[in-house]
């Protein structure tokens, strides 16, 4: 596989190599790909966690009396105001 870098990307890699922390462009690419994989897994975990929280909230809402949006927002603003006064 052949990869083309933009001038900015190439400059970035060259700066890293000149700093002496990395031995080759391949090493830098390997680290970048490993971090990308870690990022993707972390993002997928975050999405899964949010979906579970949404499902739990939907389930809890089945047993909680509903309120109108204005009351909900006013309650949040009141709690925020009280927290800032403390």
PDB file of N, CA, C and O in Angstrom:
ATOM      1  N   UNK A   1       0.851  -1.172   0.000  1.00  0.00           N
ATOM      2  CA  UNK A   1       0.000   0.000   0.000  1.00  0.00           C
ATOM      3  C   UNK A   1       0.898   1.237   0.000  1.00  0.00           C
ATOM      4  O   UNK A   1       1.927   1.279   0.674  1.00  0.00           O
ATOM      5  N   UNK A   2       0.498   2.201  -0.743  1.00  0.00           N
ATOM      6  CA  UNK A   2       1.229   3.459  -0.809  1.00  0.00           C
ATOM      7  C   UNK A   2       0.353   4.546  -0.206  1.00  0.00           C
ATOM      8  O   UNK A   2      -0.844   4.615  -0.484  1.00  0.00           O
ATOM      9  N   UNK A   3       0.952   5.390   0.617  1.00  0.00           N
ATOM     10  CA  UNK A   3       0.196   6.457   1.272  1.00  0.00           C
ATOM     11  C   UNK A   3       0.822   7.795   0.911  1.00  0.00           C
ATOM     12  O   UNK A   3       2.037   7.971   0.994  1.00  0.00           O
ATOM     13  N   UNK A   4      -0.018   8.725   0.511  1.00  0.00           N
ATOM     14  CA  UNK A   4       0.445  10.075   0.208  1.00  0.00           C
ATOM     15  C   UNK A   4       0.078  10.996   1.361  1.00  0.00           C
ATOM     16  O   UNK A   4      -1.037  10.942   1.881  1.00  0.00           O
ATOM     17  N   UNK A   5       1.015  11.833   1.753  1.00  0.00           N
ATOM     18  CA  UNK A   5       0.772  12.781   2.831  1.00  0.00           C
ATOM     19  C   UNK A   5       0.664  14.186   2.274  1.00  0.00           C
ATOM     20  O   UNK A   5       1.297  14.530   1.276  1.00  0.00           O
ATOM     21  N   UNK A   6      -0.145  14.984   2.936  1.00  0.00           N
ATOM     22  CA  UNK A   6      -0.194  16.402   2.574  1.00  0.00           C
ATOM     23  C   UNK A   6       1.117  17.035   3.038  1.00  0.00           C
ATOM     24  O   UNK A   6       1.818  16.458   3.869  1.00  0.00           O
ATOM     25  N   UNK A   7       1.452  18.204   2.516  1.00  0.00           N
ATOM     26  CA  UNK A   7       2.676  18.868   2.983  1.00  0.00           C
ATOM     27  C   UNK A   7       2.697  19.098   4.502  1.00  0.00           C
ATOM     28  O   UNK A   7       3.743  18.957   5.135  1.00  0.00           O
ATOM     29  N   UNK A   8       1.562  19.444   5.073  1.00  0.00           N
ATOM     30  CA  UNK A   8       1.494  19.638   6.528  1.00  0.00           C
ATOM     31  C   UNK A   8       1.736  18.330   7.277  1.00  0.00           C
ATOM     32  O   UNK A   8       2.448  18.312   8.281  1.00  0.00           O
ATOM     33  N   UNK A   9       1.158  17.254   6.802  1.00  0.00           N
ATOM     34  CA  UNK A   9       1.358  15.953   7.441  1.00  0.00           C
ATOM     35  C   UNK A   9       2.818  15.520   7.330  1.00  0.00           C
ATOM     36  O   UNK A   9       3.395  14.999   8.285  1.00  0.00           O
ATOM     37  N   UNK A  10       3.399  15.738   6.172  1.00  0.00           N
ATOM     38  CA  UNK A  10       4.801  15.366   5.979  1.00  0.00           C
ATOM     39  C   UNK A  10       5.710  16.183   6.897  1.00  0.00           C
ATOM     40  O   UNK A  10       6.654  15.648   7.478  1.00  0.00           O
ATOM     41  N   UNK A  11       5.425  17.467   7.025  1.00  0.00           N
ATOM     42  CA  UNK A  11       6.186  18.333   7.922  1.00  0.00           C
ATOM     43  C   UNK A  11       6.066  17.852   9.368  1.00  0.00           C
ATOM     44  O   UNK A  11       7.040  17.843  10.122  1.00  0.00           O
ATOM     45  N   UNK A  12       4.864  17.459   9.730  1.00  0.00           N
ATOM     46  CA  UNK A  12       4.611  16.954  11.078  1.00  0.00           C
ATOM     47  C   UNK A  12       5.470  15.718  11.352  1.00  0.00           C
ATOM     48  O   UNK A  12       6.139  15.630  12.381  1.00  0.00           O
ATOM     49  N   UNK A  13       5.443  14.777  10.426  1.00  0.00           N
ATOM     50  CA  UNK A  13       6.227  13.545  10.581  1.00  0.00           C
ATOM     51  C   UNK A  13       7.715  13.875  10.645  1.00  0.00           C
ATOM     52  O   UNK A  13       8.435  13.336  11.485  1.00  0.00           O
ATOM     53  N   UNK A  14       8.175  14.753   9.768  1.00  0.00           N
ATOM     54  CA  UNK A  14       9.600  15.116   9.758  1.00  0.00           C
ATOM     55  C   UNK A  14      10.004  15.776  11.073  1.00  0.00           C
ATOM     56  O   UNK A  14      11.086  15.502  11.593  1.00  0.00           O
ATOM     57  N   UNK A  15       9.159  16.629  11.609  1.00  0.00           N
ATOM     58  CA  UNK A  15       9.458  17.265  12.897  1.00  0.00           C
ATOM     59  C   UNK A  15       9.571  16.240  14.013  1.00  0.00           C
ATOM     60  O   UNK A  15      10.439  16.348  14.878  1.00  0.00           O
ATOM     61  N   UNK A  16       8.694  15.248  13.992  1.00  0.00           N
ATOM     62  CA  UNK A  16       8.748  14.189  15.010  1.00  0.00           C
ATOM     63  C   UNK A  16      10.029  13.379  14.872  1.00  0.00           C
ATOM     64  O   UNK A  16      10.661  13.037  15.871  1.00  0.00           O
ATOM     65  N   UNK A  17      10.409  13.075  13.650  1.00  0.00           N
ATOM     66  CA  UNK A  17      11.640  12.315  13.421  1.00  0.00           C
ATOM     67  C   UNK A  17      12.867  13.125  13.841  1.00  0.00           C
ATOM     68  O   UNK A  17      13.790  12.584  14.451  1.00  0.00           O
ATOM     69  N   UNK A  18      12.880  14.406  13.520  1.00  0.00           N
ATOM     70  CA  UNK A  18      14.011  15.254  13.878  1.00  0.00           C
ATOM     71  C   UNK A  18      14.136  15.437  15.386  1.00  0.00           C
ATOM     72  O   UNK A  18      15.239  15.624  15.900  1.00  0.00           O
ATOM     73  N   UNK A  19      13.023  15.384  16.087  1.00  0.00           N
ATOM     74  CA  UNK A  19      13.058  15.500  17.542  1.00  0.00           C
ATOM     75  C   UNK A  19      13.719  14.274  18.178  1.00  0.00           C
ATOM     76  O   UNK A  19      14.149  14.322  19.330  1.00  0.00           O
ATOM     77  N   UNK A  20      13.798  13.186  17.425  1.00  0.00           N
ATOM     78  CA  UNK A  20      14.504  12.000  17.883  1.00  0.00           C
ATOM     79  C   UNK A  20      13.712  11.011  18.709  1.00  0.00           C
ATOM     80  O   UNK A  20      14.254  10.007  19.170  1.00  0.00           O
ATOM     81  N   UNK A  21      12.444  11.285  18.897  1.00  0.00           N
ATOM     82  CA  UNK A  21      11.641  10.366  19.715  1.00  0.00           C
ATOM     83  C   UNK A  21      11.241   9.108  18.945  1.00  0.00           C
ATOM     84  O   UNK A  21      11.028   8.049  19.535  1.00  0.00           O
ATOM     85  N   UNK A  22      11.144   9.235  17.633  1.00  0.00           N
ATOM     86  CA  UNK A  22      10.722   8.115  16.801  1.00  0.00           C
ATOM     87  C   UNK A  22      11.819   7.784  15.798  1.00  0.00           C
ATOM     88  O   UNK A  22      12.556   8.665  15.355  1.00  0.00           O
ATOM     89  N   UNK A  23      11.918   6.507  15.446  1.00  0.00           N
ATOM     90  CA  UNK A  23      12.990   6.047  14.563  1.00  0.00           C
ATOM     91  C   UNK A  23      12.620   6.098  13.083  1.00  0.00           C
ATOM     92  O   UNK A  23      13.499   6.201  12.227  1.00  0.00           O
ATOM     93  N   UNK A  24      11.324   6.027  12.777  1.00  0.00           N
ATOM     94  CA  UNK A  24      10.924   5.974  11.377  1.00  0.00           C
ATOM     95  C   UNK A  24       9.498   6.476  11.205  1.00  0.00           C
ATOM     96  O   UNK A  24       8.720   6.550  12.155  1.00  0.00           O
ATOM     97  N   UNK A  25       9.183   6.816   9.960  1.00  0.00           N
ATOM     98  CA  UNK A  25       7.819   7.218   9.636  1.00  0.00           C
ATOM     99  C   UNK A  25       6.860   6.047   9.881  1.00  0.00           C
ATOM    100  O   UNK A  25       5.712   6.253  10.275  1.00  0.00           O
ATOM    101  N   UNK A  26       7.331   4.833   9.648  1.00  0.00           N
ATOM    102  CA  UNK A  26       6.495   3.652   9.874  1.00  0.00           C
ATOM    103  C   UNK A  26       6.112   3.531  11.347  1.00  0.00           C
ATOM    104  O   UNK A  26       4.980   3.175  11.673  1.00  0.00           O
ATOM    105  N   UNK A  27       7.064   3.829  12.233  1.00  0.00           N
ATOM    106  CA  UNK A  27       6.775   3.762  13.670  1.00  0.00           C
ATOM    107  C   UNK A  27       5.708   4.791  14.039  1.00  0.00           C
ATOM    108  O   UNK A  27       4.800   4.501  14.818  1.00  0.00           O
ATOM    109  N   UNK A  28       5.823   5.988  13.479  1.00  0.00           N
ATOM    110  CA  UNK A  28       4.843   7.043  13.741  1.00  0.00           C
ATOM    111  C   UNK A  28       3.470   6.615  13.234  1.00  0.00           C
ATOM    112  O   UNK A  28       2.468   6.801  13.924  1.00  0.00           O
ATOM    113  N   UNK A  29       3.421   6.046  12.041  1.00  0.00           N
ATOM    114  CA  UNK A  29       2.157   5.586  11.474  1.00  0.00           C
ATOM    115  C   UNK A  29       1.553   4.469  12.322  1.00  0.00           C
ATOM    116  O   UNK A  29       0.343   4.441  12.548  1.00  0.00           O
ATOM    117  N   UNK A  30       2.395   3.552  12.787  1.00  0.00           N
ATOM    118  CA  UNK A  30       1.900   2.448  13.626  1.00  0.00           C
ATOM    119  C   UNK A  30       1.261   2.994  14.901  1.00  0.00           C
ATOM    120  O   UNK A  30       0.190   2.542  15.307  1.00  0.00           O
ATOM    121  N   UNK A  31       1.915   3.956  15.524  1.00  0.00           N
ATOM    122  CA  UNK A  31       1.365   4.561  16.747  1.00  0.00           C
ATOM    123  C   UNK A  31       0.064   5.291  16.431  1.00  0.00           C
ATOM    124  O   UNK A  31      -0.908   5.179  17.178  1.00  0.00           O
ATOM    125  N   UNK A  32       0.042   6.036  15.334  1.00  0.00           N
ATOM    126  CA  UNK A  32      -1.166   6.772  14.946  1.00  0.00           C
ATOM    127  C   UNK A  32      -2.336   5.822  14.706  1.00  0.00           C
ATOM    128  O   UNK A  32      -3.460   6.100  15.123  1.00  0.00           O
ATOM    129  N   UNK A  33      -2.075   4.707  14.037  1.00  0.00           N
ATOM    130  CA  UNK A  33      -3.147   3.742  13.770  1.00  0.00           C
ATOM    131  C   UNK A  33      -3.636   3.071  15.046  1.00  0.00           C
ATOM    132  O   UNK A  33      -4.829   2.816  15.208  1.00  0.00           O
ATOM    133  N   UNK A  34      -2.707   2.788  15.943  1.00  0.00           N
ATOM    134  CA  UNK A  34      -3.088   2.199  17.230  1.00  0.00           C
ATOM    135  C   UNK A  34      -3.973   3.174  18.011  1.00  0.00           C
ATOM    136  O   UNK A  34      -4.975   2.770  18.600  1.00  0.00           O
ATOM    137  N   UNK A  35      -3.600   4.455  18.013  1.00  0.00           N
ATOM    138  CA  UNK A  35      -4.406   5.457  18.708  1.00  0.00           C
ATOM    139  C   UNK A  35      -5.768   5.640  18.053  1.00  0.00           C
ATOM    140  O   UNK A  35      -6.764   5.850  18.744  1.00  0.00           O
ATOM    141  N   UNK A  36      -5.819   5.561  16.731  1.00  0.00           N
ATOM    142  CA  UNK A  36      -7.099   5.655  16.022  1.00  0.00           C
ATOM    143  C   UNK A  36      -8.010   4.497  16.409  1.00  0.00           C
ATOM    144  O   UNK A  36      -9.208   4.685  16.623  1.00  0.00           O
ATOM    145  N   UNK A  37      -7.441   3.304  16.497  1.00  0.00           N
ATOM    146  CA  UNK A  37      -8.226   2.140  16.906  1.00  0.00           C
ATOM    147  C   UNK A  37      -8.741   2.316  18.336  1.00  0.00           C
ATOM    148  O   UNK A  37      -9.896   2.005  18.626  1.00  0.00           O
ATOM    149  N   UNK A  38      -7.892   2.810  19.213  1.00  0.00           N
ATOM    150  CA  UNK A  38      -8.284   3.057  20.600  1.00  0.00           C
ATOM    151  C   UNK A  38      -9.403   4.100  20.661  1.00  0.00           C
ATOM    152  O   UNK A  38     -10.365   3.945  21.413  1.00  0.00           O
ATOM    153  N   UNK A  39      -9.271   5.153  19.871  1.00  0.00           N
ATOM    154  CA  UNK A  39     -10.296   6.193  19.809  1.00  0.00           C
ATOM    155  C   UNK A  39     -11.637   5.614  19.339  1.00  0.00           C
ATOM    156  O   UNK A  39     -12.682   5.892  19.927  1.00  0.00           O
ATOM    157  N   UNK A  40     -11.593   4.813  18.281  1.00  0.00           N
ATOM    158  CA  UNK A  40     -12.823   4.206  17.753  1.00  0.00           C
ATOM    159  C   UNK A  40     -13.497   3.319  18.789  1.00  0.00           C
ATOM    160  O   UNK A  40     -14.718   3.354  18.945  1.00  0.00           O
ATOM    161  N   UNK A  41     -12.696   2.517  19.503  1.00  0.00           N
ATOM    162  CA  UNK A  41     -13.273   1.648  20.537  1.00  0.00           C
ATOM    163  C   UNK A  41     -13.864   2.470  21.675  1.00  0.00           C
ATOM    164  O   UNK A  41     -14.922   2.132  22.208  1.00  0.00           O
ATOM    165  N   UNK A  42     -13.183   3.542  22.043  1.00  0.00           N
ATOM    166  CA  UNK A  42     -13.667   4.412  23.106  1.00  0.00           C
ATOM    167  C   UNK A  42     -14.974   5.084  22.708  1.00  0.00           C
ATOM    168  O   UNK A  42     -15.902   5.183  23.511  1.00  0.00           O
ATOM    169  N   UNK A  43     -15.039   5.542  21.468  1.00  0.00           N
ATOM    170  CA  UNK A  43     -16.256   6.181  20.972  1.00  0.00           C
ATOM    171  C   UNK A  43     -17.416   5.180  20.950  1.00  0.00           C
ATOM    172  O   UNK A  43     -18.536   5.518  21.331  1.00  0.00           O
ATOM    173  N   UNK A  44     -17.148   3.963  20.510  1.00  0.00           N
ATOM    174  CA  UNK A  44     -18.191   2.930  20.471  1.00  0.00           C
ATOM    175  C   UNK A  44     -18.689   2.624  21.885  1.00  0.00           C
ATOM    176  O   UNK A  44     -19.884   2.419  22.093  1.00  0.00           O
ATOM    177  N   UNK A  45     -17.780   2.593  22.846  1.00  0.00           N
ATOM    178  CA  UNK A  45     -18.155   2.340  24.246  1.00  0.00           C
ATOM    179  C   UNK A  45     -19.019   3.488  24.759  1.00  0.00           C
ATOM    180  O   UNK A  45     -20.009   3.260  25.455  1.00  0.00           O
ATOM    181  N   UNK A  46     -18.642   4.732  24.415  1.00  0.00           N
ATOM    182  CA  UNK A  46     -19.417   5.886  24.848  1.00  0.00           C
ATOM    183  C   UNK A  46     -20.838   5.811  24.283  1.00  0.00           C
ATOM    184  O   UNK A  46     -21.804   6.053  25.007  1.00  0.00           O
ATOM    185  N   UNK A  47     -20.971   5.479  22.999  1.00  0.00           N
ATOM    186  CA  UNK A  47     -22.288   5.372  22.371  1.00  0.00           C
ATOM    187  C   UNK A  47     -23.111   4.289  23.072  1.00  0.00           C
ATOM    188  O   UNK A  47     -24.297   4.479  23.342  1.00  0.00           O
ATOM    189  N   UNK A  48     -22.476   3.164  23.362  1.00  0.00           N
ATOM    190  CA  UNK A  48     -23.174   2.078  24.064  1.00  0.00           C
ATOM    191  C   UNK A  48     -23.648   2.541  25.441  1.00  0.00           C
ATOM    192  O   UNK A  48     -24.780   2.258  25.833  1.00  0.00           O
ATOM    193  N   UNK A  49     -22.795   3.247  26.172  1.00  0.00           N
ATOM    194  CA  UNK A  49     -23.160   3.746  27.504  1.00  0.00           C
ATOM    195  C   UNK A  49     -24.329   4.725  27.426  1.00  0.00           C
ATOM    196  O   UNK A  49     -25.244   4.664  28.248  1.00  0.00           O
ATOM    197  N   UNK A  50     -24.304   5.624  26.446  1.00  0.00           N
ATOM    198  CA  UNK A  50     -25.386   6.601  26.295  1.00  0.00           C
ATOM    199  C   UNK A  50     -26.698   5.891  25.949  1.00  0.00           C
ATOM    200  O   UNK A  50     -27.754   6.235  26.479  1.00  0.00           O
ATOM    201  N   UNK A  51     -26.624   4.907  25.065  1.00  0.00           N
ATOM    202  CA  UNK A  51     -27.844   4.160  24.722  1.00  0.00           C
ATOM    203  C   UNK A  51     -28.430   3.455  25.941  1.00  0.00           C
ATOM    204  O   UNK A  51     -29.648   3.431  26.120  1.00  0.00           O
ATOM    205  N   UNK A  52     -27.563   2.878  26.785  1.00  0.00           N
ATOM    206  CA  UNK A  52     -28.049   2.216  27.998  1.00  0.00           C
ATOM    207  C   UNK A  52     -28.714   3.217  28.936  1.00  0.00           C
ATOM    208  O   UNK A  52     -29.742   2.913  29.542  1.00  0.00           O
ATOM    209  N   UNK A  53     -28.134   4.409  29.058  1.00  0.00           N
ATOM    210  CA  UNK A  53     -28.720   5.441  29.921  1.00  0.00           C
ATOM    211  C   UNK A  53     -30.059   5.913  29.368  1.00  0.00           C
ATOM    212  O   UNK A  53     -31.004   6.142  30.123  1.00  0.00           O
ATOM    213  N   UNK A  54     -30.136   6.056  28.051  1.00  0.00           N
ATOM    214  CA  UNK A  54     -31.404   6.460  27.436  1.00  0.00           C
ATOM    215  C   UNK A  54     -32.463   5.385  27.666  1.00  0.00           C
ATOM    216  O   UNK A  54     -33.600   5.700  28.018  1.00  0.00           O
ATOM    217  N   UNK A  55     -32.099   4.127  27.470  1.00  0.00           N
ATOM    218  CA  UNK A  55     -33.037   3.026  27.701  1.00  0.00           C
ATOM    219  C   UNK A  55     -33.506   3.008  29.154  1.00  0.00           C
ATOM    220  O   UNK A  55     -34.686   2.786  29.427  1.00  0.00           O
ATOM    221  N   UNK A  56     -32.573   3.244  30.093  1.00  0.00           N
ATOM    222  CA  UNK A  56     -32.931   3.262  31.512  1.00  0.00           C
ATOM    223  C   UNK A  56     -33.869   4.433  31.807  1.00  0.00           C
ATOM    224  O   UNK A  56     -34.810   4.293  32.588  1.00  0.00           O
ATOM    225  N   UNK A  57     -33.619   5.577  31.191  1.00  0.00           N
ATOM    226  CA  UNK A  57     -34.486   6.741  31.399  1.00  0.00           C
ATOM    227  C   UNK A  57     -35.878   6.495  30.833  1.00  0.00           C
ATOM    228  O   UNK A  57     -36.880   6.873  31.441  1.00  0.00           O
ATOM    229  N   UNK A  58     -35.936   5.861  29.669  1.00  0.00           N
ATOM    230  CA  UNK A  58     -37.239   5.542  29.073  1.00  0.00           C
ATOM    231  C   UNK A  58     -38.000   4.581  29.975  1.00  0.00           C
ATOM    232  O   UNK A  58     -39.201   4.740  30.193  1.00  0.00           O
ATOM    233  N   UNK A  59     -37.296   3.587  30.497  1.00  0.00           N
ATOM    234  CA  UNK A  59     -37.941   2.625  31.398  1.00  0.00           C
ATOM    235  C   UNK A  59     -38.427   3.318  32.666  1.00  0.00           C
ATOM    236  O   UNK A  59     -39.544   3.070  33.123  1.00  0.00           O
ATOM    237  N   UNK A  60     -37.595   4.184  33.235  1.00  0.00           N
ATOM    238  CA  UNK A  60     -37.983   4.903  34.454  1.00  0.00           C
ATOM    239  C   UNK A  60     -39.170   5.825  34.195  1.00  0.00           C
ATOM    240  O   UNK A  60     -40.006   6.029  35.075  1.00  0.00           O
ATOM    241  N   UNK A  61     -39.241   6.380  32.992  1.00  0.00           N
ATOM    242  CA  UNK A  61     -40.336   7.303  32.685  1.00  0.00           C
ATOM    243  C   UNK A  61     -41.692   6.605  32.673  1.00  0.00           C
ATOM    244  O   UNK A  61     -42.730   7.254  32.806  1.00  0.00           O
ATOM    245  N   UNK A  62     -41.684   5.294  32.514  1.00  0.00           N
ATOM    246  CA  UNK A  62     -42.941   4.551  32.538  1.00  0.00           C
ATOM    247  C   UNK A  62     -43.593   4.585  33.916  1.00  0.00           C
ATOM    248  O   UNK A  62     -44.802   4.394  34.045  1.00  0.00           O
ATOM    249  N   UNK A  63     -42.775   4.831  34.954  1.00  0.00           N
ATOM    250  CA  UNK A  63     -43.263   4.804  36.331  1.00  0.00           C
ATOM    251  C   UNK A  63     -43.242   6.184  36.977  1.00  0.00           C
ATOM    252  O   UNK A  63     -43.423   6.304  38.189  1.00  0.00           O
ATOM    253  N   UNK A  64     -43.024   7.219  36.180  1.00  0.00           N
ATOM    254  CA  UNK A  64     -42.926   8.580  36.694  1.00  0.00           C
ATOM    255  C   UNK A  64     -43.959   9.442  35.985  1.00  0.00           C
ATOM    256  O   UNK A  64     -44.155   9.348  34.774  1.00  0.00           O
ATOM    257  N   UNK A  65     -44.609  10.279  36.771  1.00  0.00           N
ATOM    258  CA  UNK A  65     -45.594  11.178  36.170  1.00  0.00           C
ATOM    259  C   UNK A  65     -44.881  12.148  35.233  1.00  0.00           C
ATOM    260  O   UNK A  65     -43.794  12.638  35.537  1.00  0.00           O
ATOM    261  N   UNK A  66     -45.501  12.412  34.108  1.00  0.00           N
ATOM    262  CA  UNK A  66     -44.880  13.314  33.149  1.00  0.00           C
ATOM    263  C   UNK A  66     -45.124  14.763  33.558  1.00  0.00           C
ATOM    264  O   UNK A  66     -46.091  15.073  34.254  1.00  0.00           O
ATOM    265  N   UNK A  67     -44.223  15.648  33.110  1.00  0.00           N
ATOM    266  CA  UNK A  67     -44.386  17.080  33.340  1.00  0.00           C
ATOM    267  C   UNK A  67     -44.191  17.791  32.003  1.00  0.00           C
ATOM    268  O   UNK A  67     -43.577  17.262  31.077  1.00  0.00           O
ATOM    269  N   UNK A  68     -44.724  18.989  31.933  1.00  0.00           N
ATOM    270  CA  UNK A  68     -44.574  19.730  30.676  1.00  0.00           C
ATOM    271  C   UNK A  68     -43.157  20.296  30.587  1.00  0.00           C
ATOM    272  O   UNK A  68     -42.456  20.408  31.593  1.00  0.00           O
ATOM    273  N   UNK A  69     -42.751  20.647  29.375  1.00  0.00           N
ATOM    274  CA  UNK A  69     -41.396  21.118  29.117  1.00  0.00           C
ATOM    275  C   UNK A  69     -41.033  22.368  29.886  1.00  0.00           C
ATOM    276  O   UNK A  69     -39.910  22.489  30.376  1.00  0.00           O
ATOM    277  N   UNK A  70     -41.967  23.303  30.000  1.00  0.00           N
ATOM    278  CA  UNK A  70     -41.687  24.556  30.715  1.00  0.00           C
ATOM    279  C   UNK A  70     -41.382  24.299  32.182  1.00  0.00           C
ATOM    280  O   UNK A  70     -40.456  24.890  32.737  1.00  0.00           O
ATOM    281  N   UNK A  71     -42.144  23.433  32.806  1.00  0.00           N
ATOM    282  CA  UNK A  71     -41.899  23.082  34.206  1.00  0.00           C
ATOM    283  C   UNK A  71     -40.547  22.407  34.354  1.00  0.00           C
ATOM    284  O   UNK A  71     -39.796  22.704  35.283  1.00  0.00           O
ATOM    285  N   UNK A  72     -40.244  21.513  33.454  1.00  0.00           N
ATOM    286  CA  UNK A  72     -38.961  20.805  33.480  1.00  0.00           C
ATOM    287  C   UNK A  72     -37.794  21.787  33.404  1.00  0.00           C
ATOM    288  O   UNK A  72     -36.871  21.726  34.216  1.00  0.00           O
ATOM    289  N   UNK A  73     -37.838  22.690  32.427  1.00  0.00           N
ATOM    290  CA  UNK A  73     -36.755  23.664  32.253  1.00  0.00           C
ATOM    291  C   UNK A  73     -36.674  24.589  33.460  1.00  0.00           C
ATOM    292  O   UNK A  73     -35.576  24.878  33.936  1.00  0.00           O
ATOM    293  N   UNK A  74     -37.806  25.056  33.964  1.00  0.00           N
ATOM    294  CA  UNK A  74     -37.800  25.936  35.127  1.00  0.00           C
ATOM    295  C   UNK A  74     -37.202  25.247  36.355  1.00  0.00           C
ATOM    296  O   UNK A  74     -36.483  25.877  37.130  1.00  0.00           O
ATOM    297  N   UNK A  75     -37.493  23.968  36.531  1.00  0.00           N
ATOM    298  CA  UNK A  75     -36.907  23.215  37.649  1.00  0.00           C
ATOM    299  C   UNK A  75     -35.391  23.118  37.510  1.00  0.00           C
ATOM    300  O   UNK A  75     -34.667  23.271  38.494  1.00  0.00           O
ATOM    301  N   UNK A  76     -34.914  22.869  36.312  1.00  0.00           N
ATOM    302  CA  UNK A  76     -33.463  22.791  36.076  1.00  0.00           C
ATOM    303  C   UNK A  76     -32.816  24.147  36.344  1.00  0.00           C
ATOM    304  O   UNK A  76     -31.774  24.223  36.994  1.00  0.00           O
ATOM    305  N   UNK A  77     -33.435  25.218  35.842  1.00  0.00           N
ATOM    306  CA  UNK A  77     -32.890  26.562  36.061  1.00  0.00           C
ATOM    307  C   UNK A  77     -32.867  26.909  37.544  1.00  0.00           C
ATOM    308  O   UNK A  77     -31.917  27.531  38.019  1.00  0.00           O
ATOM    309  N   UNK A  78     -33.884  26.521  38.264  1.00  0.00           N
ATOM    310  CA  UNK A  78     -33.930  26.780  39.704  1.00  0.00           C
ATOM    311  C   UNK A  78     -32.813  26.029  40.433  1.00  0.00           C
ATOM    312  O   UNK A  78     -32.152  26.595  41.304  1.00  0.00           O
ATOM    313  N   UNK A  79     -32.602  24.776  40.086  1.00  0.00           N
ATOM    314  CA  UNK A  79     -31.506  24.004  40.703  1.00  0.00           C
ATOM    315  C   UNK A  79     -30.151  24.616  40.363  1.00  0.00           C
ATOM    316  O   UNK A  79     -29.266  24.682  41.216  1.00  0.00           O
ATOM    317  N   UNK A  80     -29.992  25.058  39.135  1.00  0.00           N
ATOM    318  CA  UNK A  80     -28.753  25.699  38.717  1.00  0.00           C
ATOM    319  C   UNK A  80     -28.527  26.973  39.513  1.00  0.00           C
ATOM    320  O   UNK A  80     -27.421  27.233  39.986  1.00  0.00           O
ATOM    321  N   UNK A  81     -29.585  27.768  39.659  1.00  0.00           N
ATOM    322  CA  UNK A  81     -29.495  29.015  40.409  1.00  0.00           C
ATOM    323  C   UNK A  81     -29.121  28.739  41.874  1.00  0.00           C
ATOM    324  O   UNK A  81     -28.268  29.424  42.437  1.00  0.00           O
ATOM    325  N   UNK A  82     -29.752  27.750  42.477  1.00  0.00           N
ATOM    326  CA  UNK A  82     -29.443  27.396  43.873  1.00  0.00           C
ATOM    327  C   UNK A  82     -28.008  26.901  44.029  1.00  0.00           C
ATOM    328  O   UNK A  82     -27.344  27.228  45.013  1.00  0.00           O
ATOM    329  N   UNK A  83     -27.526  26.119  43.070  1.00  0.00           N
ATOM    330  CA  UNK A  83     -26.149  25.596  43.136  1.00  0.00           C
ATOM    331  C   UNK A  83     -25.131  26.732  43.027  1.00  0.00           C
ATOM    332  O   UNK A  83     -24.070  26.673  43.649  1.00  0.00           O
ATOM    333  N   UNK A  84     -25.443  27.756  42.249  1.00  0.00           N
ATOM    334  CA  UNK A  84     -24.512  28.890  42.083  1.00  0.00           C
ATOM    335  C   UNK A  84     -24.517  29.812  43.300  1.00  0.00           C
ATOM    336  O   UNK A  84     -23.558  30.553  43.515  1.00  0.00           O
ATOM    337  N   UNK A  85     -25.573  29.775  44.091  1.00  0.00           N
ATOM    338  CA  UNK A  85     -25.636  30.606  45.293  1.00  0.00           C
ATOM    339  C   UNK A  85     -24.931  29.947  46.465  1.00  0.00           C
ATOM    340  O   UNK A  85     -24.569  30.619  47.431  1.00  0.00           O
ATOM    341  N   UNK A  86     -24.734  28.644  46.386  1.00  0.00           N
ATOM    342  CA  UNK A  86     -24.121  27.897  47.504  1.00  0.00           C
ATOM    343  C   UNK A  86     -22.631  28.144  47.605  1.00  0.00           C
ATOM    344  O   UNK A  86     -21.972  27.594  48.487  1.00  0.00           O
TER     345      UNK A  86
END
